């Protein structure tokens, strides 16, 4: 009997449960779909060891956090349902049903709705996870060879655990509400409206103006100062303090905007008399003002959460795309190995902080060494973890190769660079780009490399050599963005460089970025290099900084086999007269860099979409529940409007206007915050290339509008249904 009654109640009160059911279903869908990532990676053909486990673990841990957010949301949604059903539960008790049986009915209703939402969520999640497999393959730059239907028991169990926690929490709160609420409160719940707090409109306008000023000043400070990541070590703490002040200003300003919104609305529309007295506008404004007063804090929170969601999704995916798009430029050859030379600073550091005895065998490098014949040593055969003692020679796999030697722009034993970005900007009368903020670019200066090595690399990449005379120079940089723009502007302006007492003029009017990489890397290896004639370089006696061996494999050789044959090589120390002039550093294959970049891109994209979607759903659901509660509280007012002759169309327009303000105003504030933050972020990452957020913004907006706009539509439809029901009910005191 109780089960039948509970099922009938759920069917009859379906509209009341719609937001609760929709949110719970979406939660189950995304929880299951995103936690099948390990299976998606396997089906997509990604055989990188540990990738599936790492991504699965990160998304699993994140799910617990997001489940907590959803649990809070479910409790909030359930409060609306309880508010709508209090009179009904009171009637059960009047008719003789004990509180225990009423609690049992509530428990059964919660079970029915939760089971329906869970089953629907799993079904949708299973379908979504199949589609996401192709998205995963696209992100990780692979093709699916053998797609098949899959079902993840792990994702199912994780989703079930999260749903059970939310169910138990909701059930306990429902039972507590029934047991602790008096019968007279249940029966009279419909007659008690939420208390309305009125504020002096002039004070509210003043607070609103203060909020506008605070937000505006915070925007100016952020655009002027940027993020503290660009600050130098000596000014980092001050920059962090200033950033904290900016953050506090925008936060306080946001809440002040919403606190003063009601007074501003009243005075603004009252001044527009032709608008204020038209139709139900006066009623709509009064309703807005009263409700804004009670939810101003939650609207401020929602605006800030939307700001974080929009910024994190757009920024995270865009940065990942920038890195991905530049991979070809960052990785010009099949494999590279870098050797770093000891400088005076290096030797001093080892002697003082590391190991003085170790520093005794280190010597200041006064010339570069030939890396090609030195690239051999003890290694491991592919697929074998045991030492074989086999000598691996780079010549076994190498076809074309070149060594790029980089020198500091001061003589051996010196310390003051001759060519620095600050000096170049000073000559041009320009400000130092923010991309250099917090870097050691001025302390190190630009590197210097011989034209013969640079031209050999260009030939390996299918480009024509560039003639650089004895009194000429060429600036190269593979990082794009502001750096390349600076160097191009310097050369196009015909500005000279002074190197070792020699005055050099530009060889061309454009900086080279397409063939500028001096080693394989994930984010660029050449922040600025001066290419000069070999004859001139031999006269300057510059301090060696590093040498990079860049190798393309022999034609027809399998890249995977070649990578495996040398990747485990343990290199012998290079000795010059029994001393070490430097040490082996990074060894990178092009395929490894592509794999790592694809993995990072995939992980960032998944995290951004996952977090952003759940946060947007949470915000939209909270707004939806607030508006439905407002309509429920104002049902008597809408009934009175109908009785005095207002038609349904006018009442629906009033409901639409109220809900549009509550949904769109936090979104507008969140978007404004996001646009300013993204402008600063774009400038920050310009060191890696020109950041385009067009495609990502389109995808983000589509996802957000589907969720946010969907909740707005559902809320409006449910509200109009509640208003029609209220109007149809005979008014009685």
N, C-alpha and C positions, 0 to 999 in steps of 0.2 A: 504493500500500500504506500509506504513512504517513498519507495523507489519510483512508483508511478506518479506520485504527487511531485517529486523533485524533477522528473523528466518533463512533466507538463509545465512546471514553472519555468524551466529553461527554455522550452519552446515558446511559451507566452511572453517571456521577458527577454526574447532574443536581442531586441534593440539595445537593451541596457547592457547586455553582455558583449556587444559587438566590438567595442574598443578593447576590452579585456581579451577577448578571443583573438582579435586581429594581432595585437601586440605579442601575445603568448605564442601564436603561430609563427610570426616573423622571427621571434627569438629562437624557437626550436629549429626553424629552417636554416638560419645563418649559423647557429651553433653546430649543427650537423655538417652542413656543407663545407665550412671552413676547416673543420677538424678532420676532414678526409684528405687533407693536403698530402700526407705521406703516401697514400694510395695513388693520388693524382700524379705525384712525381714519378712513381714507379711506372705507371701506364704511359706517361709522357716520354719514357725512355731515358730518364736522367739517371745515370749510373754513378754519379759522384758520391763517394763514400760518406755517409753520415748526414747528407743534405736532408733527406726525408725526415730523419729523426730530429734534427735541429729545428726545422720549420714546424714539425708537428708539436715539439715540446714548447716552442715559443707561443704558438697559437693556442695550445692547450692551456698554458698558464694565463694567457690573456683572456681566455674564455671564462675562467673563474672570476676574474675582475669584472668583466662585462655582465656575468650572471648576477653579481651583486648589484650592479646598476639596474638590471632588469627586475630583480627582486624588489628593490625600492619602488620601481615603477608599478609593479603588480600590486603592491600594497596601496599605492596611491589610487590606482584604478579601482581596486576593490572597495575603497572608501566611498567612491561614487555609487557603486552598486548597492552597498549597504544603506546609503542615504536614500536611494530610490525605493528600497524594499522594506524600510523600517515599519511603515504602517501595515504592510502585509504580514510581517512577522508578529506584530502586535495583535492583529486580528486573529491569527492562529491561537494565540494565548487566550484571547477573550472567549473563543469558542471551546476552550477547555483543553487545548493541547499543552502539555508540559514543556518547559524550556529545553529539557533533554531531547524531546522529539523535534522541536524546532531546530535545535543545533544539529540533529542528525540530518534533517532535510537540507540545511545549509551545506553540511559536509558532502552529502550526495550530489548536490548541485555543483559544488566546487570540483568534485571528482569528475562529473560528466563533462563540464566545460574544459577542464585540464586535459582529460583523455582525448577529447575531440581536437583540441588545439595541438596536442603532442602528435597524434596520428597524422593530422593534416600537415604539421610542420615537418615531420619525418618524410612524408611522401613528397612534399615540395623540395625538401633538402636533398633527397636522393636524386630527383630530377636535376636540381641546380648543380649538384656535385658532378654529374656527368658532363654538363655544359662547361663547368669550370675547368675540367681537365684540358679542354682545348685552349682555354685562356691561360692555364698554367704552362702548357707547351709553348704558346706564343711568347709568354714572358721569359721563359728559360731558353728560348731560341732552339727548340727541338721540334721534330715531327713525330706524330703518333703513328707507329707502324702496326700495332695490333690492339686497337681499341676494343674493349669489352665492358659489359655492364658490371658494376661492382657495388658492393654494400659493405660499409665499414662497421664492424662490431664495436671497435674502440670509440668511434664518433657517436654511435648510437648510445653506448653506455654513458659516455660523458654528457651527452645531451639529456639523457634520462635522469642522471644524477642532479644536474642543474634544475631541471623541471620539478623534480621531487622536492628539492629544497624550497623552491618558490611556492609549490603547492602546500607544503607543511606550514610554511610561514603564513601564507594567506589564510589557511584553515584555522590556525591557532588564533589569529587576530579576529576572524569572524566569530568564532565561538566565544572569545573574550567579550566582544561587543554585545552579543546577545545576552550573555549571562550577567553582564554588569549594567545593562541599560534597563531602566524601569519601564514598566508597561505603559504608563502615561506618556513617557517620552517617545516610545515607539508609535503610539496612536496619534500623537500630536506633532510628529516630525515634519509632516508635510506643511503644517501651518507656520512653522518657525523658519523664518528666513535668516540668512546670514546677516549679522549686524553690520551696518554700513557706517564707516567713519568718514566724516566730512572734514575738509581742510580749507583753510583760508586760501582762496584762489590766488591772491597776490603773493602770499608766501610760497605757494606751489610754483608760480611762475618764476619767482626769484631763484628757487632751488633748481628749476629746469634750466634757467640761464646759467647758473653756476656749473651745472653738468655739461652744458654745451661748451663753456669756456675750458673746463678741465679736460674734456676729450680733445678739443681743438689744440690746446697747448701740448697735450701728450702726443698727438699726431706730429706736431712740429718738432718736438724733441726727438722722437723716434726717427723721423726723416733726416734730421740734422746729425744726430749722434750715431744712428744705426745700432746694431746689436753689439754687446761687449766683446764678441769673438774677434772683432777687428782691432781691439786695443792691444798696445804693447804691454809687456810684462810689468813695466813700471807704473803704467796707468790702468792696469786691469781692475784693481780694487775700486778705484774712483769711478771707472766706467760701469762696474757692476752696481755701485751705489746709485749712480744716475739712472741706470736702467730700472732699478727697483723703484725709484721715485716716479719714473714714467709709467711703470706698470700700475703703481698705486693710484696715480692720477686717472688713468683710463678706467680702472675698476670703479673707483669712487664716482667718477663722472658718469659712468654707465648707469649705476643705481640711482644717481641723482636725476638723470633724465627721466627714468620711469617713475620716480617718486613725484616729480613735478608735472608729469604728463597730464593728469586729470585737470588741474587748474589751468594749464595752458590750453587744453582743448575747449574748456568752457569759455574762456575769455576770447579765444580766437574765433570760435563760431558765433558767439554772442555779438561780436563786432560785425559779423556778416549777417545782418538781420534777414535779408532775403533768403538766405540759406537756412538760418537757424529756425525760422518759423515755418518752413516748408514741410509739409507732410508730417512724418514722425521724427524729424531730425532732432527736435528738442528732447523728446523721450530717449532717443538713441544716445545723444550726448550725455544726458544725466545718467543713463545706465552705464555707459563707458566710464564716466568719472567715478561713479561709486565703486565699480568693480576693479578699476585700475588701482584704487587706493588699497584694496585688500590683497592684490597679487603683484604689486610693483617689485617686491624682492624676487619672486620666482621668475618674473619676466626678465629682470636683470641677469639672473643666473642662466636662463635659457639663451639670452643674447651672447653671453660669454662662452657658453658651451658650443653654440653654433659657430662662433668665431674660431674656437679651437678645432672643431671638426672640419670646417672648410679649409682652414690654413694647413692643417696637418695633411689632409688628403691631397690638396693641390700641390703643396710644397714638396711633400715626400715623393710623390709620383713624378713630378717634374724634374727634380734633382736626379732621380734615378734614370729618367729618360735622357737627360743631358749627358750623364756619364756614359750611357749606352751608345748614344749617337756619336760620341767622340772616340770610341774604342779603336776604330781603324787607324785614326791618326796617332793615338797613344801607343799602338803596337804595330810598328812597321815591319817587323821581321818574325821569323818562326821562333827564335830564342835569343835571349840576351843575357849577358853576365857582366856585372859591374864590379870594378875594383876601385876602392877609395884610398887615396894617398894620405899619409900623415902630414899634418901641418903643424906649425908651432903651437897653435891653440890645442890641437889634439894631444900632442906630447905633454903639454903642461897639465892638461886635464888628467891624463893617465897617471902622471907622476904624483899629483896631489890627491886625487880621489879614488883611483882604481887600484893600481898595484905598481909601486916604484920599481920592483925587480922586473916586472914585465916590460916596463917602459925602457929598460936598459937594452933590450934587443930591438927596439924600434928606432928608426932613423928618419930624419926629415927628408922627404922626397925632393930631389932636385931635377928629376927627369922622369918621363913615363916609361913603362915597361911594355913589352909585346905580350899580349894576352893569348893570342892564338896558339902558339906552341905550348903555353903553360896550362892550357885547359885540358888536363887529364888527371888521373889519380885513381885511388881505390874506389870501386863501385859495386853496386848490386845489380844483378841481372834482372830483367823485367819479370815480375811475378815471383821473385825469389827473395825472401827476407834474410837469407844467410849471406855473410860476407864471402865473396868469391875470390877476392884478391885480383880481380880482372882490371887491367888498366883500360880506361875509357878515353879514347882520343877524339877530340872534336872533329877531326878530319874524317872519321868514320861516317859522319852524317852530314857534314857541312858541304854546301855548294858555294854560293857567293857569301862573302863576309867582309866586314869592315870594322875597324876600331876607331871610336870617336874619343879623342883625348880632350878633356876640359881643364882649363887653367883658370886660376884666379887672376884678377886684373892688376896684380902687383908682383914685384920680383920675389924670388926665393928669400925667405927670412923677413919679408915685409909684413905689413898689417893693414895698410890703408888702400882700399880699392880705388882704382882710377875711374871706373865707370859705374855709376849708381843711378837707380831710378829717380831719386830725389834731385840729383844734379841735372838730369835730363829735363825734369819738369821745371826746374828753376830756369834753365836756359830758354825753354819755350814759354815761360810765364804761366804755366798751368799748375793746378793743384795735384798733389800726389793722389792717384786713384785709391779708393777705399779697399781695393783688392790687395794692396800692399800693407794694409793696417795689421799690426800684430806680427808681421813677418820679419825675418832677418835680412831682407833684400838689400838694405843699405850697408849692413855690416859685411855681407858677403860680396856684394856687387854683382855685375853680370860676369858670366864665364866667357872664356875666349877659346876658340877652337880653330884648327888650320883648315884652309879652304879645300885642300886636296881630300881630306877625309869627308868633309861635308859633301863635296861633289861626287865622291864615290858612293855615298849613301843615296844621293839623288839618282844616280845611274841604276843602282840596285832596285829602286822604286819606279823605274821607267821614266825618269825626268831628265831633261837636258841639264848639263852642268852650267853653273853661273860663273862668269869671269869676274874675279875680284883682284884689282890691281894692288901694287905695293902700298899705295896711299889711299886705299879704299877699305870700306867695311860693309858688312851686311848683318842685320839683326834678325835672329830667328827665335821663335817661341811656339811651343805646341799646345799651349793652354787656352788659346783663343781669348775672346772677350776683351776686357779692358787692357790686358797686357799687350796683346797684338795691336790693338788700336793705338796705344801709347807709342809703341816702337814704329808703327807705320807713319804716324803723325810726325815723329821725330825725323825719320828719313825723308819723308815727303817735303818737309820744311828745309831740307838741305843742311841740317845742323851737323857740325863736325864733332868727332870724338877725339880725345887726347889719350893716347896709350903709350906709356913709356917714353914720353917726350915727343912722340910722333903724332902729328895732326892728320886725321883721316876723314875723308868725305864719303857720303853714301854711294854704294855701288848701284843701288836701285832706289826706287821711291816707295817700296812696299816691303813690309816684314814678311818673312816666310813662315807659315804655320803648318803647311801640308807635309813638308819633309823635314820637320824640325826636331822630331823625337830623337833622343840620344840613347834610349833604352825602352824596353817594353815596360808598361806600367798601367795601373788602373786609372790614374788621375793626371797623367802628364809627367814628364821627366825633365822638361826644359822650360824654366821660368824666364829665361832670357840669356842668349848667347851672342857674342860678337864674333863673327867669322872674318878672319883676316888672312892675308897671303902667307904662305908657309915661310917665305924668306924673311918677312917682317917678324913673324912669331919666333923664329930661331934667334933673332937679335935681342929679344926682350927679356929672356931668362925669367919667365913667369913661373909662379908657384903652381905645380901640378895639383889638381884637385881630385879628378877621377878619370878612369878610362872605362869605356863600355865596349864589349865585343858583341856585335850584332851579326847574327848568322841566319841565312836561309838554308833549308835542307836541300839536299840533292834532288834534282828533278825526278819525279816518279816515286820518291820515297814516301812510305806511309807515315803521316804526321804522328799518329798515335804511337807507333812503334819507335819512331825517332825520339819522341818525348820520353818514353819509358827507358830508352837505352842510356840516357844521360841525366835523368832527373835526380837520381840518387847518388850522383858522383860526389865524393869527398875530395876536395881540392887540396893539393899540397901548398904549403906556404911559399910564397915567392921570396927569394933571398937575393940581395945585392951586396956582395962582399960580406956575406954572413949576417946581414941585418935585414929587417923587414921594413920596406919603404911604405907599406900599406897593408890592407886586408881585403879579402874577398867579401863582397856584399851581395846585393840582390841577384837572384837567378830567376828569370821569368820566361815561361813559354807563352806564345800568343794564345794557344788554345786554353791554357790555364787562366789567363786574364779574361778571356771571353766567358769562360765558365763562371768565374767568380763574379763578374759584373752581372751576368744573367741571374745568378742566384741572389745577389744583393737587390737587383731590380725587382725580382719576384717577391722577395721577402718584404721589402719596403712597401710595394704595391698592395700586397695582401694585408699587411698590418694597417696601412692607411685606410683602405676601403672598409675593413672589418670594424675598426674603431669608429671611423666617421659615420658609417651607416647606423651602428647601434646608438651612437650619441644623438644622431638626427631623429631616429625613431623615438628615443627617450624624450627628447624635447617636444616633438610633435604630439606624442601620446599625453604628456603632461598638459600641454595646451588644450588638447581635445577634451580631456577630463575636466579641466577647469571650466571650459565653455559649456559643456553639458551640465555641470553643476550650476552654473549661472542661469542657464535656461530653466532648469528644474526649480531653482529658487524663485525665478521670475514668472513662473507659470500663471500665478494669479493675476499678475500685471497684464500679461498677454490676453488672459480671459476678459479682463475689464476693457482692454482696448477693443476687443471684438464686440463686446456688448454696447459700447458707445458708438459703434458704426465704422470702425476701421476695417478695411477689407484685408483678406489674406495676403494679397500682394504687398501691401504696405508693411505688414508685420514681418513677412519673410525678408523684405529688403532691410528692415531694421536689424533682424537677427544676422543677416549676411554682413552688414556694415560693422556691427560689433565684433563679430568673429574675425573679419578681415583685419581689423586693427590689432587684435590680440595676436594673430598669426604673423602678420606682415611687419609690424613694428620691431619686434625682437629680431626678425630675419634681416630687416634693413640695417639695424645697428650692427649685427654680427657681420654682415657683408661689408659695411664701411670699415670696421676694424680690420677685416681680412684684407681688403684692398690695400690699405696702408702698410700692413705687415708684409704682404707679398711684394710690394714695391721695394721695400728694404731688403727682403730676402733675395729678390732677383739681382739687386746690385751686389749683394754679398757673394752669390755664387757666380757672378760674371767672370771671376778669375778662371773658371773652368769652361767658359763658353757662353754664348748668348742663350739665355734660358727662355724657352718658349712654353707658355702655359696654356696656349689656346686649346689644344686637344684635350688636355687634362681637365681644364675648366669645363669644357663641354661635357665630358664624361661625368665629372663630379656633379654638375648641375642636373644632368639627367637622372642620376641616382638620387640626389637630394630631393628634386622636385617630385619624383615618383613616390618617395616616402612622405615628405612633408605635405605636398599637395594632396596626396591620397588621404592623409589624416584630416586635412582641412575639408575635403569633400565629404568624407564619412561623417565628420562632426556636423557639418551643415545639414546633411540629410537626416541625421538622427535628431537634430535640434528642431527642424521643421516638423518632423513626426511628433515630437513631444509637444510642440506648440499646438498642432492640430488636435492632439488628444486632450490638451488642457482646455482648448476652446470648446470642444465637443462635450466636455463635462459640465453638468449643471452647477452653476456657482452657488455655494451655500456657506454660511458662516458656521 
